[in-house]
Amino acid sequence: MFTILLALSAGMLGYFLTEFGKREFLRESEAAINIEIAMLSTLAETKNDNLVPYIKRRGDNDPIVRFRYESVNGTLIAGAIDPMPNDIENFMEGVLRFTLNTADGAQVFAAKIHTFDDGSRVIVARNVNELITSHETLKHMTWMVMVLMLAVVIVSFGISYFVVSRINRIAATAQNIIETGDLSQRLSIDSEWDDLSSLATVLNEFLEKIESLMSGIREVSNNIAHDLRTPLTGLRSDIEALKNQPADPRKIDTLLADADRILGIFHALLRIANIEKGKRADFFRDFDLSRLLLDVAELYEPVAEEKMVKLETHISPGLFIKGDRDQIFQMCTNILDNAIKFAPPHSVVRVLAAVDGKRIALRVEDRGQGIPDHEKDDVFKHFYRCDSSRSTPGNGLGLSLVQAVVNQHQAKIILEDANPGLCVRILF
């Protein structure tokens, strides 16, 4: 509809400019000629023989106007139009058009004929060559405007077709996802230069994120069921075995330990969920990361000594960051706990922190078995445990919490090989 209306507007504009321009300059010329004829008629009625001198004087003073005053039999009495031109045409009703030679070459004149009462007549011609040239220029410009508007019509139709077809494809894909629940579908992208392609790219990333989250939810649900089934089964068996038997403090302690382990898993999951919500970001404050790391190292010094692991710290003073101190403390304890847990006896675990360019870099290195490259992205998933750590106590939620805290503080975590061992590097 827009294309059709724009095309009609272009046609009407072109017609208006050409026809209106032509009529206006013809009316102007006819009005000027009528004034000349009225003056001549007035002079002819006075019968003072002023008509011929006026025609001569007027023709000499104004080169735009030319006259031919002739008798009844056509003999020239006065005026510069002699002889009569042969290319006389009708300009419009009552107005003639012909060509006369001038100092500037052949020029187009518009003329009218007036007959006096005695039968003589006068031809009054006015040079309209400049007006015709202007009208031709206007016609050319009108055609240029119409061509440009036609281009606008074509481009607008192409854009509308392109936009509507892309939107319909996006809507069809979205509707299909709603009906089938298949989040693996993606919007097709034919180009990279237009806004709709950028929108489709963002929507594809959005769908990919949703698919990843849904997959994570399913995986977490399966892992929760798997990790809780064993302790709950054992807990039920132990409780059932206590029926009709005297209370055994050792059995009760075992049951409490199993219950605490289950509660610990749920507590860890809830803590990760609260961190990922990001509700505490408004309460971030500046604090001394150097002091916090020294506190963490001091807390885990006895744990390291018990495992016969040497704990070294190389922490630059005055490293201040903005964040949640409790979350960062929990994150650091998780990383250091893992490093000591997997470090072999008589090895070294290092905690390093310093300014690295425009960032603060925290490094925790151990000399354990490390993490294979193909598992470095998976270790941050809930309940994921490497093959080498299956026999080590834990629930696979430690690094998930670390990742949640890192994301909350817009930091970056990188797992690197320490050759041997693992280096956990965090950039604030």
C-alpha positions as a LaTeX table, in Angstrom:
\begin{tabular}{lrrr}
\hline
Residue & $x$ (\AA) & $y$ (\AA) & $z$ (\AA) \\
\hline
Met1 & 0.00 & 0.00 & 0.00 \\
Phe2 & 2.84 & 2.38 & 0.87 \\
Thr3 & 4.55 & 1.61 & $-2.45$ \\
Ile4 & 1.36 & 2.23 & $-4.45$ \\
Leu5 & 0.60 & 5.50 & $-2.67$ \\
Leu6 & 4.15 & 6.72 & $-3.12$ \\
Ala7 & 4.07 & 5.88 & $-6.85$ \\
Leu8 & 0.77 & 7.75 & $-7.29$ \\
Ser9 & 2.19 & 10.72 & $-5.40$ \\
Ala10 & 5.23 & 10.76 & $-7.69$ \\
Gly11 & 3.02 & 10.75 & $-10.79$ \\
Met12 & 0.77 & 13.52 & $-9.48$ \\
Leu13 & 3.78 & 15.63 & $-8.49$ \\
Gly14 & 5.34 & 15.24 & $-11.94$ \\
Tyr15 & 2.10 & 16.17 & $-13.71$ \\
Phe16 & 1.55 & 19.17 & $-11.43$ \\
Leu17 & 5.05 & 20.53 & $-11.91$ \\
Thr18 & 5.06 & 20.26 & $-15.73$ \\
Glu19 & 1.50 & 21.29 & $-16.53$ \\
Phe20 & 1.24 & 23.99 & $-13.88$ \\
Gly21 & 4.58 & 25.47 & $-14.91$ \\
Lys22 & 3.60 & 25.54 & $-18.59$ \\
Arg23 & 0.23 & 27.16 & $-17.94$ \\
Glu24 & 1.69 & 29.75 & $-15.63$ \\
Phe25 & 4.30 & 31.04 & $-18.06$ \\
Leu26 & 1.73 & 31.06 & $-20.92$ \\
Arg27 & $-0.73$ & 33.05 & $-18.82$ \\
Glu28 & 2.00 & 35.49 & $-17.88$ \\
Ser29 & 2.97 & 35.99 & $-21.52$ \\
Glu30 & $-0.66$ & 36.30 & $-22.65$ \\
Ala31 & $-1.35$ & 38.89 & $-19.94$ \\
Ala32 & 1.66 & 40.98 & $-21.06$ \\
Ile33 & 0.53 & 40.78 & $-24.70$ \\
Asn34 & $-3.04$ & 41.79 & $-23.77$ \\
Ile35 & $-1.66$ & 44.89 & $-22.03$ \\
Glu36 & 0.20 & 45.85 & $-25.19$ \\
Ile37 & $-2.93$ & 45.32 & $-27.31$ \\
Ala38 & $-5.02$ & 47.41 & $-24.93$ \\
Met39 & $-2.54$ & 50.27 & $-25.24$ \\
Leu40 & $-2.55$ & 50.01 & $-29.03$ \\
Ser41 & $-6.36$ & 49.92 & $-29.11$ \\
Thr42 & $-6.49$ & 53.07 & $-27.01$ \\
Leu43 & $-4.08$ & 54.86 & $-29.34$ \\
Ala44 & $-6.03$ & 53.72 & $-32.40$ \\
Glu45 & $-9.25$ & 55.16 & $-30.99$ \\
Thr46 & $-7.70$ & 58.62 & $-30.47$ \\
Lys47 & $-7.18$ & 58.96 & $-34.26$ \\
Asn48 & $-4.13$ & 61.19 & $-33.67$ \\
Asp49 & $-1.78$ & 59.04 & $-35.72$ \\
Asn50 & 0.12 & 58.13 & $-32.56$ \\
Leu51 & $-0.08$ & 54.39 & $-33.24$ \\
Val52 & 2.79 & 54.08 & $-35.71$ \\
Pro53 & 5.27 & 56.23 & $-33.69$ \\
Tyr54 & 4.39 & 54.29 & $-30.55$ \\
Ile55 & 5.02 & 50.95 & $-32.31$ \\
Lys56 & 8.42 & 52.15 & $-33.57$ \\
Arg57 & 9.40 & 53.61 & $-30.19$ \\
Arg58 & 8.19 & 50.58 & $-28.26$ \\
Gly59 & 10.00 & 48.14 & $-30.55$ \\
Asp60 & 13.27 & 50.09 & $-30.25$ \\
Asn61 & 13.11 & 50.38 & $-26.47$ \\
Asp62 & 12.08 & 46.80 & $-25.60$ \\
Pro63 & 13.71 & 44.00 & $-27.63$ \\
Ile64 & 11.45 & 41.42 & $-25.98$ \\
Val65 & 8.36 & 42.83 & $-27.77$ \\
Arg66 & 7.87 & 42.90 & $-31.54$ \\
Phe67 & 5.02 & 44.24 & $-33.64$ \\
Arg68 & 3.58 & 43.98 & $-37.15$ \\
Tyr69 & 1.01 & 46.61 & $-38.03$ \\
Glu70 & $-0.50$ & 45.96 & $-41.46$ \\
Ser71 & $-3.29$ & 47.27 & $-43.59$ \\
Val72 & $-6.45$ & 45.48 & $-44.67$ \\
Asn73 & $-4.70$ & 43.94 & $-47.67$ \\
Gly74 & $-1.72$ & 42.82 & $-45.57$ \\
Thr75 & 0.73 & 45.57 & $-46.44$ \\
Leu76 & 3.25 & 46.32 & $-43.63$ \\
Ile77 & 2.70 & 49.74 & $-42.07$ \\
Ala78 & 5.01 & 49.52 & $-39.08$ \\
Gly79 & 6.82 & 46.98 & $-36.96$ \\
Ala80 & 9.83 & 44.66 & $-37.07$ \\
Ile81 & 8.03 & 41.40 & $-37.99$ \\
Asp82 & 8.66 & 41.32 & $-41.71$ \\
Pro83 & 8.02 & 39.03 & $-43.40$ \\
Met84 & 5.60 & 36.88 & $-41.50$ \\
Pro85 & 7.26 & 33.65 & $-40.34$ \\
Asn86 & 6.23 & 30.36 & $-41.91$ \\
Asp87 & 6.36 & 28.17 & $-38.76$ \\
Ile88 & 3.29 & 29.62 & $-37.06$ \\
Glu89 & 1.66 & 27.21 & $-34.59$ \\
Asn90 & $-1.03$ & 27.42 & $-31.94$ \\
Phe91 & 0.45 & 27.79 & $-28.48$ \\
Met92 & $-2.94$ & 27.76 & $-26.82$ \\
Glu93 & $-6.35$ & 29.09 & $-27.72$ \\
Gly94 & $-5.88$ & 32.58 & $-29.16$ \\
Val95 & $-2.09$ & 32.54 & $-28.80$ \\
Leu96 & 0.32 & 31.80 & $-31.67$ \\
Arg97 & 3.86 & 30.54 & $-31.59$ \\
Phe98 & 6.64 & 31.14 & $-34.13$ \\
Thr99 & 10.39 & 31.72 & $-34.39$ \\
Leu100 & 12.10 & 35.03 & $-35.17$ \\
Asn101 & 15.74 & 35.90 & $-35.68$ \\
Thr102 & 17.27 & 38.10 & $-32.99$ \\
Ala103 & 20.74 & 39.24 & $-31.97$ \\
Asp104 & 20.96 & 36.07 & $-29.88$ \\
Gly105 & 19.89 & 33.81 & $-32.76$ \\
Ala106 & 16.52 & 32.18 & $-33.43$ \\
Gln107 & 14.14 & 32.80 & $-30.54$ \\
Val108 & 10.59 & 31.58 & $-29.83$ \\
Phe109 & 7.86 & 34.24 & $-29.62$ \\
Ala110 & 4.26 & 34.04 & $-28.45$ \\
Ala111 & 1.85 & 36.35 & $-30.30$ \\
Lys112 & $-1.75$ & 37.49 & $-30.57$ \\
Ile113 & $-3.53$ & 39.23 & $-33.47$ \\
His114 & $-5.85$ & 42.17 & $-32.91$ \\
Thr115 & $-8.05$ & 43.67 & $-35.70$ \\
Phe116 & $-9.02$ & 47.33 & $-35.50$ \\
Asp117 & $-12.36$ & 48.79 & $-36.52$ \\
Asp118 & $-11.02$ & 49.92 & $-39.92$ \\
Gly119 & $-9.95$ & 46.41 & $-40.84$ \\
Ser120 & $-6.23$ & 46.88 & $-40.17$ \\
Arg121 & $-4.64$ & 44.58 & $-37.70$ \\
Val122 & $-1.64$ & 44.39 & $-35.45$ \\
Ile123 & 0.38 & 41.33 & $-34.37$ \\
Val124 & 1.94 & 41.69 & $-30.92$ \\
Ala125 & 4.70 & 39.12 & $-30.22$ \\
Arg126 & 6.62 & 38.60 & $-27.01$ \\
Asn127 & 9.90 & 36.68 & $-26.65$ \\
Val128 & 9.23 & 33.57 & $-24.52$ \\
Asn129 & 12.41 & 31.68 & $-25.34$ \\
Glu130 & 13.83 & 32.15 & $-21.83$ \\
Leu131 & 10.54 & 31.04 & $-20.27$ \\
Ile132 & 10.46 & 27.94 & $-22.45$ \\
Thr133 & 14.07 & 27.15 & $-21.52$ \\
Ser134 & 13.16 & 27.48 & $-17.84$ \\
His135 & 10.15 & 25.26 & $-18.41$ \\
Glu136 & 12.30 & 22.65 & $-20.12$ \\
Thr137 & 14.71 & 22.77 & $-17.19$ \\
Leu138 & 11.75 & 22.34 & $-14.85$ \\
Lys139 & 10.59 & 19.35 & $-16.90$ \\
His140 & 14.02 & 17.75 & $-16.69$ \\
Met141 & 14.17 & 18.33 & $-12.96$ \\
Thr142 & 10.65 & 16.93 & $-12.66$ \\
Trp143 & 11.73 & 13.78 & $-14.47$ \\
Met144 & 14.74 & 13.52 & $-12.18$ \\
Val145 & 12.47 & 13.86 & $-9.14$ \\
Met146 & 10.15 & 11.21 & $-10.54$ \\
Val147 & 13.06 & 8.88 & $-11.23$ \\
Leu148 & 14.38 & 9.38 & $-7.70$ \\
Met149 & 10.93 & 8.80 & $-6.27$ \\
Leu150 & 10.62 & 5.70 & $-8.40$ \\
Ala151 & 13.91 & 4.52 & $-6.94$ \\
Val152 & 12.50 & 5.25 & $-3.48$ \\
Val153 & 9.40 & 3.24 & $-4.42$ \\
Ile154 & 11.48 & 0.28 & $-5.54$ \\
Val155 & 13.84 & 0.45 & $-2.56$ \\
Ser156 & 10.98 & 0.89 & $-0.10$ \\
Phe157 & 9.19 & $-2.11$ & $-1.57$ \\
Gly158 & 12.38 & $-4.16$ & $-1.37$ \\
Ile159 & 13.01 & $-3.09$ & 2.22 \\
Ser160 & 9.41 & $-3.78$ & 3.26 \\
Tyr161 & 9.52 & $-7.21$ & 1.62 \\
Phe162 & 12.88 & $-7.93$ & 3.23 \\
Val163 & 11.77 & $-6.80$ & 6.70 \\
Val164 & 8.40 & $-8.52$ & 6.61 \\
Ser165 & 9.86 & $-11.80$ & 5.33 \\
Arg166 & 12.57 & $-11.77$ & 8.02 \\
Ile167 & 10.04 & $-10.97$ & 10.76 \\
Asn168 & 7.75 & $-13.74$ & 9.52 \\
Arg169 & 10.65 & $-16.20$ & 9.57 \\
Ile170 & 11.56 & $-15.16$ & 13.13 \\
Ala171 & 7.92 & $-15.50$ & 14.20 \\
Ala172 & 7.61 & $-18.91$ & 12.48 \\
Thr173 & 10.73 & $-20.22$ & 14.20 \\
Ala174 & 9.58 & $-18.89$ & 17.57 \\
Gln175 & 6.12 & $-20.44$ & 17.09 \\
Asn176 & 7.69 & $-23.76$ & 16.13 \\
Ile177 & 9.87 & $-23.68$ & 19.27 \\
Ile178 & 6.76 & $-22.98$ & 21.37 \\
Glu179 & 4.84 & $-25.84$ & 19.78 \\
Thr180 & 7.62 & $-28.43$ & 19.81 \\
Gly181 & 9.67 & $-27.31$ & 22.79 \\
Asp182 & 12.82 & $-27.90$ & 20.73 \\
Leu183 & 15.29 & $-25.25$ & 21.92 \\
Ser184 & 17.98 & $-26.50$ & 19.53 \\
Gln185 & 16.33 & $-24.62$ & 16.65 \\
Arg186 & 18.01 & $-21.41$ & 15.52 \\
Leu187 & 17.02 & $-18.46$ & 13.39 \\
Ser188 & 18.56 & $-18.47$ & 9.93 \\
Ile189 & 20.92 & $-15.57$ & 9.19 \\
Asp190 & 21.50 & $-14.65$ & 5.53 \\
Ser191 & 23.61 & $-11.52$ & 6.05 \\
Glu192 & 25.44 & $-9.56$ & 8.71 \\
Trp193 & 24.87 & $-5.95$ & 7.66 \\
Asp194 & 21.23 & $-5.36$ & 8.62 \\
Asp195 & 19.58 & $-4.79$ & 12.00 \\
Leu196 & 17.34 & $-7.84$ & 11.70 \\
Ser197 & 20.39 & $-10.07$ & 11.25 \\
Ser198 & 21.86 & $-8.52$ & 14.40 \\
Leu199 & 18.55 & $-9.18$ & 16.16 \\
Ala200 & 18.55 & $-12.78$ & 14.90 \\
Thr201 & 22.12 & $-13.22$ & 16.16 \\
Val202 & 21.14 & $-11.93$ & 19.61 \\
Leu203 & 18.06 & $-14.17$ & 19.65 \\
Asn204 & 20.18 & $-17.17$ & 18.67 \\
Glu205 & 22.54 & $-16.43$ & 21.54 \\
Phe206 & 19.49 & $-16.04$ & 23.77 \\
Leu207 & 18.14 & $-19.43$ & 22.64 \\
Glu208 & 21.55 & $-20.99$ & 23.10 \\
Lys209 & 21.71 & $-19.61$ & 26.64 \\
Ile210 & 18.22 & $-20.90$ & 27.42 \\
Glu211 & 19.07 & $-24.31$ & 25.97 \\
Ser212 & 22.25 & $-24.41$ & 28.04 \\
Leu213 & 20.34 & $-23.44$ & 31.20 \\
Met214 & 17.63 & $-26.01$ & 30.56 \\
Ser215 & 20.28 & $-28.65$ & 29.91 \\
Gly216 & 22.02 & $-27.60$ & 33.10 \\
Ile217 & 18.77 & $-27.86$ & 35.04 \\
Arg218 & 18.17 & $-31.37$ & 33.72 \\
Glu219 & 21.76 & $-32.34$ & 34.47 \\
Val220 & 21.59 & $-30.87$ & 37.97 \\
Ser221 & 18.33 & $-32.68$ & 38.62 \\
Asn222 & 19.87 & $-35.97$ & 37.52 \\
Asn223 & 23.00 & $-35.32$ & 39.59 \\
Ile224 & 20.96 & $-34.39$ & 42.65 \\
Ala225 & 18.96 & $-37.59$ & 42.30 \\
His226 & 22.14 & $-39.61$ & 41.82 \\
Asp227 & 24.15 & $-37.97$ & 44.64 \\
Leu228 & 21.30 & $-38.04$ & 47.15 \\
Arg229 & 20.03 & $-41.51$ & 46.38 \\
Thr230 & 22.96 & $-43.30$ & 48.04 \\
Pro231 & 23.00 & $-41.36$ & 51.33 \\
Leu232 & 19.22 & $-41.35$ & 51.56 \\
Thr233 & 19.08 & $-45.10$ & 50.89 \\
Gly234 & 21.74 & $-45.72$ & 53.54 \\
Leu235 & 19.99 & $-43.35$ & 55.92 \\
Arg236 & 16.71 & $-45.22$ & 55.47 \\
Ser237 & 18.37 & $-48.56$ & 55.98 \\
Asp238 & 20.09 & $-47.42$ & 59.16 \\
Ile239 & 16.88 & $-45.90$ & 60.52 \\
Glu240 & 15.00 & $-49.10$ & 59.74 \\
Ala241 & 17.73 & $-51.15$ & 61.46 \\
Leu242 & 17.24 & $-49.10$ & 64.63 \\
Lys243 & 13.66 & $-50.25$ & 64.99 \\
Asn244 & 12.97 & $-52.04$ & 68.26 \\
Gln245 & 16.65 & $-51.74$ & 69.24 \\
Pro246 & 18.32 & $-49.72$ & 71.98 \\
Ala247 & 19.77 & $-46.39$ & 70.87 \\
Asp248 & 23.42 & $-46.63$ & 69.78 \\
Pro249 & 25.31 & $-43.29$ & 69.98 \\
Arg250 & 27.65 & $-44.37$ & 67.19 \\
Lys251 & 24.74 & $-45.21$ & 64.91 \\
Ile252 & 23.09 & $-41.88$ & 65.75 \\
Asp253 & 26.34 & $-40.03$ & 64.90 \\
Thr254 & 26.48 & $-41.84$ & 61.56 \\
Leu255 & 22.88 & $-40.90$ & 60.79 \\
Leu256 & 23.56 & $-37.28$ & 61.73 \\
Ala257 & 26.65 & $-37.23$ & 59.48 \\
Asp258 & 24.59 & $-38.52$ & 56.55 \\
Ala259 & 21.88 & $-35.96$ & 57.25 \\
Asp260 & 24.49 & $-33.18$ & 57.50 \\
Arg261 & 25.96 & $-34.24$ & 54.15 \\
Ile262 & 22.54 & $-34.03$ & 52.50 \\
Leu263 & 21.84 & $-30.68$ & 54.12 \\
Gly264 & 25.30 & $-29.48$ & 53.03 \\
Ile265 & 24.47 & $-30.26$ & 49.40 \\
Phe266 & 21.21 & $-28.31$ & 49.57 \\
His267 & 22.92 & $-25.45$ & 51.40 \\
Ala268 & 25.58 & $-25.26$ & 48.70 \\
Leu269 & 22.93 & $-25.29$ & 45.95 \\
Leu270 & 20.94 & $-22.53$ & 47.64 \\
Arg271 & 24.08 & $-20.43$ & 48.15 \\
Ile272 & 25.01 & $-20.76$ & 44.46 \\
Ala273 & 21.45 & $-19.85$ & 43.45 \\
Asn274 & 21.48 & $-16.75$ & 45.66 \\
Ile275 & 24.82 & $-15.63$ & 44.24 \\
Glu276 & 23.66 & $-16.16$ & 40.64 \\
Lys277 & 20.58 & $-14.02$ & 41.31 \\
Gly278 & 22.93 & $-11.09$ & 41.87 \\
Lys279 & 20.71 & $-9.47$ & 44.48 \\
Arg280 & 23.69 & $-8.54$ & 46.67 \\
Ala281 & 25.46 & $-6.52$ & 43.97 \\
Asp282 & 23.99 & $-3.31$ & 45.40 \\
Phe283 & 25.85 & $-3.95$ & 48.65 \\
Phe284 & 29.34 & $-4.21$ & 47.14 \\
Arg285 & 31.99 & $-2.33$ & 49.07 \\
Asp286 & 35.70 & $-1.67$ & 48.61 \\
Phe287 & 37.85 & $-4.00$ & 50.73 \\
Asp288 & 41.46 & $-5.14$ & 51.02 \\
Leu289 & 41.88 & $-8.33$ & 49.01 \\
Ser290 & 45.46 & $-8.70$ & 50.29 \\
Arg291 & 44.26 & $-8.89$ & 53.90 \\
Leu292 & 41.51 & $-11.34$ & 52.96 \\
Leu293 & 43.96 & $-13.70$ & 51.19 \\
Leu294 & 46.29 & $-13.65$ & 54.19 \\
Asp295 & 43.33 & $-14.56$ & 56.42 \\
Val296 & 42.40 & $-17.46$ & 54.12 \\
Ala297 & 45.99 & $-18.70$ & 54.06 \\
Glu298 & 46.21 & $-18.47$ & 57.84 \\
Leu299 & 42.94 & $-20.41$ & 58.15 \\
Tyr300 & 44.19 & $-23.25$ & 55.93 \\
Glu301 & 47.74 & $-23.39$ & 57.30 \\
Pro302 & 46.84 & $-26.20$ & 59.77 \\
Val303 & 45.04 & $-28.15$ & 57.01 \\
Ala304 & 48.12 & $-27.93$ & 54.80 \\
Glu305 & 50.42 & $-29.03$ & 57.63 \\
Glu306 & 48.17 & $-31.98$ & 58.37 \\
Lys307 & 48.53 & $-33.11$ & 54.74 \\
Met308 & 52.28 & $-32.38$ & 54.85 \\
Val309 & 51.86 & $-29.67$ & 52.18 \\
Lys310 & 53.81 & $-26.43$ & 52.31 \\
Leu311 & 51.66 & $-23.31$ & 51.83 \\
Glu312 & 53.47 & $-20.30$ & 50.33 \\
Thr313 & 52.00 & $-16.82$ & 49.91 \\
His314 & 53.27 & $-14.06$ & 47.62 \\
Ile315 & 50.67 & $-11.34$ & 48.04 \\
Ser316 & 51.27 & $-7.70$ & 47.17 \\
Pro317 & 49.96 & $-5.32$ & 49.85 \\
Gly318 & 47.15 & $-2.82$ & 49.27 \\
Leu319 & 45.16 & $-4.73$ & 46.62 \\
Phe320 & 41.68 & $-3.24$ & 46.93 \\
Ile321 & 38.65 & $-4.45$ & 44.95 \\
Lys322 & 34.93 & $-3.69$ & 45.11 \\
Gly323 & 32.64 & $-6.60$ & 45.90 \\
Asp324 & 31.07 & $-8.84$ & 48.50 \\
Arg325 & 33.80 & $-9.74$ & 50.98 \\
Asp326 & 31.97 & $-12.82$ & 52.27 \\
Gln327 & 31.50 & $-14.20$ & 48.75 \\
Ile328 & 35.14 & $-13.61$ & 47.82 \\
Phe329 & 36.22 & $-15.23$ & 51.09 \\
Gln330 & 34.09 & $-18.32$ & 50.34 \\
Met331 & 35.45 & $-18.44$ & 46.80 \\
Cys332 & 39.08 & $-18.28$ & 47.94 \\
Thr333 & 38.54 & $-20.95$ & 50.59 \\
Asn334 & 37.00 & $-23.26$ & 48.00 \\
Ile335 & 39.94 & $-22.80$ & 45.61 \\
Leu336 & 42.56 & $-23.22$ & 48.32 \\
Asp337 & 40.73 & $-26.21$ & 49.82 \\
Asn338 & 40.76 & $-27.94$ & 46.42 \\
Ala339 & 44.45 & $-27.12$ & 45.88 \\
Ile340 & 45.45 & $-28.62$ & 49.25 \\
Lys341 & 43.09 & $-31.56$ & 48.80 \\
Phe342 & 44.64 & $-32.63$ & 45.48 \\
Ala343 & 48.24 & $-31.67$ & 46.26 \\
Pro344 & 50.50 & $-34.68$ & 46.93 \\
Pro345 & 52.37 & $-34.85$ & 50.27 \\
His346 & 55.62 & $-32.86$ & 50.57 \\
Ser347 & 54.59 & $-30.58$ & 47.67 \\
Val348 & 53.97 & $-26.82$ & 47.60 \\
Val349 & 50.75 & $-24.84$ & 47.17 \\
Arg350 & 51.28 & $-21.20$ & 46.24 \\
Val351 & 48.91 & $-18.27$ & 46.63 \\
Leu352 & 49.99 & $-15.25$ & 44.57 \\
Ala353 & 48.27 & $-11.90$ & 44.07 \\
Ala354 & 49.57 & $-8.80$ & 42.32 \\
Val355 & 48.62 & $-6.05$ & 39.89 \\
Asp356 & 48.65 & $-7.29$ & 36.29 \\
Gly357 & 48.22 & $-4.35$ & 33.92 \\
Lys358 & 44.86 & $-2.78$ & 34.68 \\
Arg359 & 43.67 & $-5.80$ & 36.66 \\
Ile360 & 44.42 & $-7.59$ & 39.90 \\
Ala361 & 45.50 & $-11.19$ & 39.30 \\
Leu362 & 44.99 & $-13.93$ & 41.88 \\
Arg363 & 46.78 & $-17.26$ & 41.31 \\
Val364 & 46.52 & $-20.48$ & 43.28 \\
Glu365 & 48.94 & $-23.21$ & 42.14 \\
Asp366 & 49.28 & $-26.81$ & 43.26 \\
Arg367 & 51.38 & $-29.77$ & 42.13 \\
Gly368 & 48.57 & $-32.30$ & 41.89 \\
Gln369 & 47.28 & $-34.25$ & 38.92 \\
Gly370 & 45.70 & $-31.17$ & 37.34 \\
Ile371 & 42.65 & $-31.16$ & 35.08 \\
Pro372 & 42.69 & $-32.44$ & 31.47 \\
Asp373 & 42.03 & $-29.78$ & 28.86 \\
His374 & 38.82 & $-31.43$ & 27.68 \\
Glu375 & 37.36 & $-31.23$ & 31.21 \\
Lys376 & 38.31 & $-27.66$ & 32.11 \\
Asp377 & 34.99 & $-26.24$ & 30.92 \\
Asp378 & 32.94 & $-28.99$ & 32.59 \\
Val379 & 34.37 & $-28.69$ & 36.10 \\
Phe380 & 32.27 & $-25.59$ & 36.74 \\
Lys381 & 29.03 & $-27.54$ & 36.24 \\
His382 & 27.01 & $-28.57$ & 39.27 \\
Phe383 & 28.06 & $-31.97$ & 40.69 \\
Tyr384 & 30.67 & $-32.52$ & 37.97 \\
Arg385 & 33.73 & $-34.41$ & 39.18 \\
Cys386 & 36.79 & $-35.39$ & 37.16 \\
Asp387 & 37.68 & $-39.05$ & 36.88 \\
Ser388 & 40.82 & $-38.41$ & 38.94 \\
Ser389 & 38.76 & $-36.99$ & 41.83 \\
Arg390 & 36.07 & $-39.65$ & 42.15 \\
Ser391 & 37.73 & $-41.13$ & 45.20 \\
Thr392 & 38.21 & $-37.73$ & 46.88 \\
Pro393 & 35.53 & $-36.49$ & 49.31 \\
Gly394 & 33.29 & $-33.78$ & 47.91 \\
Asn395 & 30.04 & $-33.10$ & 46.09 \\
Gly396 & 31.22 & $-31.36$ & 42.93 \\
Leu397 & 29.77 & $-27.96$ & 43.88 \\
Gly398 & 32.93 & $-26.13$ & 44.95 \\
Leu399 & 33.95 & $-24.79$ & 41.55 \\
Ser400 & 30.31 & $-24.09$ & 40.67 \\
Leu401 & 30.21 & $-21.69$ & 43.58 \\
Val402 & 33.54 & $-20.20$ & 42.50 \\
Gln403 & 32.17 & $-19.60$ & 38.99 \\
Ala404 & 29.02 & $-17.98$ & 40.41 \\
Val405 & 31.07 & $-15.56$ & 42.54 \\
Val406 & 33.38 & $-14.75$ & 39.62 \\
Asn407 & 30.41 & $-13.95$ & 37.37 \\
Gln408 & 28.77 & $-11.89$ & 40.12 \\
His409 & 31.90 & $-9.71$ & 40.37 \\
Gln410 & 32.40 & $-9.50$ & 36.59 \\
Ala411 & 35.80 & $-11.11$ & 36.95 \\
Lys412 & 37.40 & $-13.81$ & 34.81 \\
Ile413 & 38.59 & $-17.26$ & 35.84 \\
Ile414 & 41.14 & $-19.27$ & 33.86 \\
Leu415 & 42.34 & $-22.80$ & 34.51 \\
Glu416 & 45.93 & $-23.36$ & 33.39 \\
Asp417 & 48.44 & $-26.18$ & 33.58 \\
Ala418 & 51.10 & $-25.71$ & 36.25 \\
Asn419 & 53.25 & $-28.54$ & 34.81 \\
Pro420 & 52.55 & $-30.47$ & 36.91 \\
Gly421 & 49.37 & $-29.51$ & 38.70 \\
Leu422 & 46.75 & $-26.85$ & 38.23 \\
Cys423 & 46.87 & $-23.07$ & 38.31 \\
Val424 & 43.60 & $-21.27$ & 38.99 \\
Arg425 & 43.94 & $-17.67$ & 37.81 \\
Ile426 & 41.27 & $-15.03$ & 38.57 \\
Leu427 & 41.40 & $-11.53$ & 37.11 \\
Phe428 & 39.51 & $-8.76$ & 38.94 \\
\hline
\end{tabular}
